[in-house]
Amino acid sequence: MPHVTLDQVLALSTQNGRVCPMPQKWNQLYEMLPGRKRVGYGWEPPLPLILAAWHDTPALAKMLRLREHLEWADRHGAVPAVAAFVESLDERDWLHLGE
């Protein structure tokens, strides 16, 4: 996806009832984000909702966190790389609404 927009990658990440990538894939996406940094006791952008947070976090919160990551990628010029990664994921690499 050479010239992809934030809106296109957002649409791709929500098609077919997608919530967010499964934990390992989401972590890979997060690692692609440029400019990640520790801020106080947390991270900017915030960490993916994986590990202990995975089972205790509702779908909407996961969707919003993924959106934050995609918007971060957009602000830091990483949408093409992130979009290519998102596009490469199999459907089984995603958590879907109702799962």
N, C-alpha and C positions, 0 to 999 in steps of 0.2 A: 504494500500500500504506500506508494511513493509520496503522494500528496493527499494525506488524509486529515480531516478536521476533527476537532474534539467532539462535535455532534455525531460524526460518523462512528467514532470509537465508542461513544456512549450508547448509541443505538445497537451496535454490535454486542456490547456487553450486557444488554438487557433482552435481546431477542430470545424467543422460545422460553420465556419465563425465567431467564437466568438471574441469579442473585449476585453471585461472585464466584471467582475461581475457587476450586478446592484448596485447602490450606497450603500444600506444597507449591502449587502453581501460583497462588496468590503471593506467597513469599518471593518466588522468582520474579514476579512482576514488580513487587516492591523494591527488590534489589536493583532493578533497572532504573529506578527514579533517580535522576541526578540531584545533587545538592541536599541529600538527606543529612540531617544533623541532629545531635542531641540538644535538647532544650530543657533545662532543669532536670526533672525526673522522667521526662518523656522524649518523644521524637517529633521532628517536623519533616515531612508530614507524619501524622500519627501512624503507628504500626498497624499492619493488617489485623483483623479480628480473628486470630487463629490461636492455636494451643488452648489454654484454659478458657479463653473468651469465646471459642468457636461454639460450644454447646449452650452457652448462657446468653448469646446475643441474638436478638430477633432478626429476621430476614431484612427488614427495612433498614436497620442500623448497619448491616453488612453492605447493603446496596449504597447507602450514603457514604460509607467509608471508602468503598471502591471508587465512587464518583470523585471523592476528594483526591484519591491517588491519580485518577485520570486527569483531573483539572491541574494537579501539580505537574504532571507530565507535559501538559499543554503550556503552562507558564514557563517551563524550563526547556522547551524545544525538543521534547522526547516523544511526542505523539506518534511519529512514524514508526519508531522502534517498538513502542508499547503496543500500537495497533497491530503490527506484524505478529507480535507475540500473542495477543488476544485472538487474532484470526487463526493462529496455528493450533489453538487448543481444540481438543475433541470435545464433543458435547458431554462426555462422561467426566471431563475435567472441571465441570461447573456444578455448583449447587443450584438447584432450581426451586422455585416457589413450591411449597407443599412437601418438600423432601425433609 
